Amino acid sequence: MDFVALDVETANSDPKSICQIGVAVFKNGDLVETWSSLINPQSHFDFMNSSIHGITEENVRDAPIIADVKTILDQLVGDNIVAIYSGFDKVALEKNFPQINYSWLDITKVVRRTWEQVAYSGYGLANVCRLNNINIVNHHDALADAIAAGRVLICALNAKQLQLDDCRSLIRTKISTLIAHGKMSENPNPINVIIEGGNPEGEWFGDVICFTGELRMPRIEASIKASQLGFDVGKSVTKKTNYLVTGLQDSVKLKGKSISAKEEKALALIKKGQDIVVISEEDFFYMVDEN
């Protein structure tokens, strides 16, 4: 059971703005090597991001840029599968290195097909770690999260009595509880309507998404697209939200604040341990189209 678990933190909503990266190398199911580094993203730091991971512009002033650590990453990864907890980390690396050719495995897709109680919600890293008695020393530290994610994957494989090579087949199957609850759709849904709860045949079924700010496309079109991909489109940020997609904010509506009410709510929930990914509209569509 050899693989590399990887996690990144970013300076702002742009996945390219990596400010920390952590790598945990597992061999035969054991943690054998770790590496992490602060990264100078050569970009601005948003208050929201710094509030989550605690990294500031001052912290990374003398840190290497992401290109400087690519050789180290390649050496650590080798020919191993790179296990990540959600597609965001993959997007972040591919945004910086368009020609990167790692073999990616999204652990959340394994988790959701392993434990029924987290098939549709509650499959954030912190919660799944609690369920498996895995201690995250410092959640939202890239290395701590990489180690925890790797241990979650091992727990899932042991629970399913599977080998790492079996994961590809596992994540291509529909979540068994969909069939048990009769939630599978027999006929394709029209592409011009929002599907309540998300299209059960969509790749992202079970994830809840929320939009804030002015998008380049009409909000209704973005919501339709998201629901066809399987997302449950929420009108507000709640404890069930997994992704918050941000557009341009109207300064008048902000009323002197630096972030929107939805971003404030997301930040408050993140600080309480909920895993919400905050990304731009552009990067949302990149993530779902390339995943």
C-alpha positions in Angstrom: 0.0 0.0 0.0 2.4 2.6 -1.3 1.2 6.1 -2.1 1.9 9.8 -1.4 -0.6 12.0 0.3 -0.4 15.7 -0.6 -2.1 18.9 0.7 -1.8 22.6 -0.1 -2.9 25.8 1.4 -3.5 28.9 -0.6 -3.1 32.7 -0.1 -6.4 33.6 -1.7 -9.2 32.1 -3.7 -7.0 31.5 -6.7 -5.8 27.8 -6.4 -2.5 28.9 -8.1 -1.6 30.9 -5.0 -0.1 28.0 -3.0 1.5 29.3 0.2 2.2 25.9 1.8 2.5 22.4 0.6 2.8 19.2 2.6 3.7 15.7 1.5 3.4 12.4 3.4 5.0 9.3 1.9 3.4 5.9 2.9 4.9 2.5 2.2 3.1 -0.7 3.1 0.6 1.5 4.9 3.2 3.1 7.2 4.2 6.7 7.2 7.9 6.7 6.3 8.7 10.2 5.2 7.3 13.7 5.4 8.2 17.0 3.8 6.6 20.5 3.9 7.5 24.0 2.9 6.0 27.4 3.0 5.8 28.8 -0.5 5.9 32.4 -1.6 2.9 32.6 -3.9 3.9 36.0 -5.3 0.4 37.0 -4.8 -1.8 38.8 -2.2 -3.1 37.2 1.0 -6.8 37.3 1.6 -7.9 37.9 5.2 -10.2 34.9 4.9 -7.5 32.5 3.9 -5.0 33.7 6.5 -7.7 33.4 9.1 -8.0 29.7 8.3 -4.4 28.6 8.1 -2.6 31.4 9.9 -0.1 32.0 7.1 0.6 35.6 6.2 2.7 37.5 3.6 5.4 38.1 6.2 5.7 34.4 6.9 6.5 33.6 3.3 8.6 36.6 2.5 11.8 34.5 2.3 10.2 31.2 1.2 10.8 29.6 -2.2 8.4 30.0 -5.0 6.5 26.9 -6.1 8.7 26.3 -9.2 11.7 26.0 -6.9 10.2 22.9 -5.1 9.0 21.0 -8.2 12.1 18.8 -8.3 11.6 17.9 -4.6 7.9 17.1 -5.3 8.8 14.9 -8.2 11.4 13.0 -6.2 8.9 12.4 -3.4 6.1 11.3 -5.7 8.1 9.1 -8.0 5.7 6.6 -9.6 3.4 6.6 -6.7 -0.3 7.5 -6.7 -0.9 11.0 -5.3 -3.7 10.9 -2.8 -5.6 14.2 -2.2 -8.6 15.2 -0.1 -10.8 16.8 -2.7 -10.0 18.0 -6.2 -8.8 21.4 -5.1 -5.2 20.3 -4.5 -5.0 18.8 -8.0 -6.3 22.0 -9.5 -3.7 24.0 -7.5 -0.8 22.0 -8.7 -2.0 21.8 -12.3 -2.5 25.6 -12.4 1.1 26.0 -11.5 2.4 23.1 -13.6 0.1 22.5 -16.6 2.3 19.6 -17.8 2.3 17.8 -14.5 1.6 14.1 -14.9 0.8 12.7 -11.5 -1.6 9.8 -11.0 -4.3 11.4 -8.8 -6.7 9.7 -6.3 -9.4 11.8 -4.6 -9.7 10.3 -1.1 -13.2 11.8 -0.6 -14.6 9.5 -3.3 -13.2 6.5 -1.6 -14.5 7.7 1.8 -18.0 8.3 0.5 -18.2 4.7 -0.8 -16.8 3.2 2.4 -18.9 4.6 5.3 -22.6 5.1 4.7 -23.0 7.8 7.3 -20.7 10.1 5.3 -21.9 9.1 1.8 -23.7 12.4 1.3 -22.5 14.8 3.9 -20.0 15.0 6.8 -17.1 13.6 4.7 -14.9 16.6 5.4 -11.4 15.6 6.6 -11.9 16.7 10.2 -15.1 14.8 10.7 -13.9 11.6 9.0 -10.8 11.7 11.2 -13.0 12.0 14.3 -15.0 9.0 13.1 -11.8 6.9 12.8 -10.0 8.3 15.9 -7.4 9.9 13.8 -5.8 13.0 15.4 -5.1 16.0 13.3 -2.4 17.8 15.2 -3.0 21.1 13.5 -5.9 21.2 11.0 -5.3 23.4 7.9 -1.5 22.9 8.3 -0.6 21.3 4.9 1.6 18.6 6.3 -0.8 17.7 9.2 -3.7 17.4 6.7 -1.6 15.3 4.3 -0.7 12.9 7.0 -4.3 12.7 8.3 -5.7 12.2 4.8 -3.3 9.4 4.1 -4.3 7.7 7.3 -8.0 8.1 6.4 -7.3 6.4 3.1 -5.7 3.5 4.8 -8.6 3.2 7.2 -11.0 3.2 4.3 -9.1 0.5 2.4 -8.9 -1.7 5.5 -12.6 -1.2 6.1 -13.4 -2.3 2.5 -10.7 -4.9 2.5 -9.3 -3.5 -0.7 -5.9 -2.8 -2.1 -4.9 0.6 -3.4 -5.2 -0.6 -7.0 -8.9 -1.4 -6.4 -9.7 2.3 -5.8 -10.1 3.2 -9.5 -12.8 0.6 -9.8 -14.5 1.6 -6.5 -14.9 5.2 -7.3 -16.4 4.5 -10.7 -19.3 2.8 -9.1 -22.3 4.6 -7.9 -22.8 5.0 -4.2 -24.7 1.9 -3.1 -27.1 3.8 -0.8 -28.4 5.7 -3.8 -30.0 2.5 -5.1 -31.1 1.5 -1.7 -32.9 4.7 -1.2 -34.3 4.8 -4.7 -32.6 8.1 -5.6 -31.1 7.0 -8.9 -32.6 8.7 -11.9 -33.7 6.4 -14.7 -34.0 9.1 -17.3 -31.7 12.0 -18.1 -32.9 15.3 -16.5 -33.5 18.3 -18.8 -30.4 20.5 -19.0 -32.3 23.7 -18.5 -33.6 23.2 -15.0 -32.0 23.0 -11.6 -32.3 19.5 -10.2 -33.3 19.5 -6.6 -30.6 17.8 -4.6 -28.4 17.5 -7.7 -28.4 15.1 -10.6 -27.8 11.6 -8.9 -25.9 10.5 -12.0 -23.5 13.5 -11.8 -19.9 13.1 -10.7 -20.3 15.6 -7.8 -23.6 14.2 -6.4 -23.7 14.7 -2.7 -21.7 17.9 -2.6 -23.4 21.2 -1.7 -22.4 24.3 -3.5 -23.2 28.0 -3.0 -22.5 31.1 -5.1 -21.8 34.6 -4.0 -21.1 37.8 -5.9 -21.5 38.7 -9.5 -20.5 35.9 -11.9 -19.5 36.2 -15.6 -22.5 34.0 -16.5 -26.0 34.5 -15.1 -26.3 33.0 -11.7 -29.1 30.8 -12.9 -26.9 29.3 -15.6 -24.1 28.6 -13.2 -26.6 26.9 -10.9 -28.1 24.8 -13.7 -24.6 23.7 -14.7 -23.7 22.8 -11.1 -26.9 20.8 -10.5 -26.4 18.9 -13.7 -22.9 17.9 -12.5 -24.6 16.6 -9.3 -24.2 19.5 -6.9 -27.0 20.5 -4.6 -27.2 24.2 -5.1 -27.7 26.1 -1.8 -29.1 29.6 -1.5 -27.0 30.2 1.6 -23.9 28.8 3.4 -24.8 26.2 5.9 -23.2 23.3 7.8 -23.8 21.2 4.7 -22.0 23.5 2.3 -18.8 22.0 0.7 -17.9 24.7 -1.9 -18.4 28.4 -2.0 -17.8 30.0 -5.4 -17.1 33.7 -5.3 -17.6 36.3 -8.0 -17.1 40.0 -8.0 -18.5 41.7 -5.0 -20.6 44.9 -5.1 -19.0 47.4 -2.8 -22.4 48.9 -2.1 -23.8 45.5 -0.9 -20.8 44.9 1.2 -21.5 48.0 3.2 -17.9 48.7 4.1 -17.0 45.1 4.7 -14.2 43.3 2.9 -16.1 40.0 2.3 -19.7 39.1 1.7 -22.1 37.7 4.3 -21.8 34.2 2.7 -18.0 34.4 3.0 -18.3 35.5 6.6 -20.5 32.5 7.4 -18.2 30.2 5.5 -15.2 31.5 7.5 -17.0 31.1 10.8 -17.9 27.5 9.9 -14.4 26.7 8.8 -13.0 28.0 12.1 -15.3 25.5 13.8 -13.9 22.6 11.8 -16.1 22.4 8.7 -14.3 21.8 5.5 -15.5 24.4 2.9 -13.5 25.1 -0.2 -13.7 28.7 -1.4 -12.8 29.2 -5.0 -13.5 31.5 -7.9 -16.0 30.9 -10.7 -13.2 30.2 -13.2 -11.5 27.7 -11.0 -14.8 26.0 -10.1 -15.4 25.2 -13.7 -11.8 24.2 -14.2 -12.1 21.8 -11.3 -15.2 20.1 -12.5 -14.3 20.0 -16.1 -10.8 18.6 -15.5 -11.6 16.3 -12.6 
